[in-house]
Amino acid sequence: MLAVDFSILNVALPAIGEGLGFSLANLQWIATAFALCAAGFTLFFGRIGDLIGRKRIFLGSLALLGAASLAGGLATSPGVLIAARVAQGLATAAATPAGLSLLTTSFPEGPLRQKALGINGALMSAGFTTGAILGGVLTDLLSWRWAFFVNVPVAVAVLVIAPAVIKESRPAVRPRLDLPGALTVTLGLLGLVYGLTQAGEYGWTSGRALTGLLGGAVLLGVFSLVERTAREPLVPPRVLRRRGVALGNVLGLLAFVTETSLVYLLTLYLQKTLGFSPLAAGVSFGVLGLGTVAGGLLAPRVIARTSTRTALLAGGLVQTVFTAALLFLGLLVTSAGAALGLLLPATFFGGVGNMLVIVGFMVTATSGLPDEEQGLATGLASMSQQIGITMGTPLMSAVVTASTAGAATATAVRHGVTVALAVNAALVLLGVLVATLLPRARPHRD
């Protein structure tokens, strides 16, 4: 459900704009308000979970998400809907690291944790793809309001069942909250995410994008200085000095940038070049969702039999090959059948490879740390994930725009998508090179 919320409204945005009277310029705030909060507050709430208990913050955030979704579905004005999206983003920022911490602290390092992270990663990645399909189906068959309402019964079910099956998890010694660190990193991430979303809307040289990106970078620099002198820093420098944590999060960022933006590129290709409807384009990504589920189930076995590093390298190479294979779509533009004949297997196997990387990233970024630092580790991992999701589409949109010189013809879009797919494949290959820098480790055995 948390992953679905990132993409479920993309198809529904025009219908929401018509229903509530959003201006075209303000329509993007439905997505931006959510993304700002979901990415900007993740690290902060991950640490709060260490302070007050991960089960407590997980349940509280799910209650907030359910209430915000109900409010969004009942909204009668743009202001109420934006407020609901802000609340949904805050709830996601709290629930994602708390839920991940509950997983990592429930299982010792090794095969059991790898299986848990594999299932979690498969559901998160498949949820993003499912959101694109579900948004189109609900909007076409019922109303855009059901894109909000669908969360409510799920949240209620979790709140009823979870107290009986989840144990509370918190460090034995309660850490202090590093308020200056929390403030600077949260504002810095908000600036960075705002800049990224504005770049996707207005271009990378726009004043809004540059102001957000530069302001965010300065505040994150201040955060780095604050952490060096804080008695109990929010992110202890020694944690980031761990090669697995630092490089693992870089790999996670690249994995989410490339796969989520691939959905955007292929949607553009299917609709603008082949003339698919939004619903038909969304349904085409069901195969990608199946690939991510298969990869999530396969990844723990690969890691157990080889190593996390091997899984990252193999997954990255598979994703690179099948992303590069999509470059041939430009030669098949006149035949929808031939295009789908390439797109469906390429997205399936690319999804398998991507999920090997995502599970490997989760394992790498949360390994070798005690339980009292799992909130921090999962907060960093969730932040990398959500910034990657936020960054991918603006980045690829900028590549397409630059390649098409503003033209919107089918030929221009095909060329722009082809260039962006090449950049996407190059970023995946960069992740493979980063993975080679990870220390070799012996695999855990049952």
Disulfide bonds with the S-S distance in Angstrom:
none
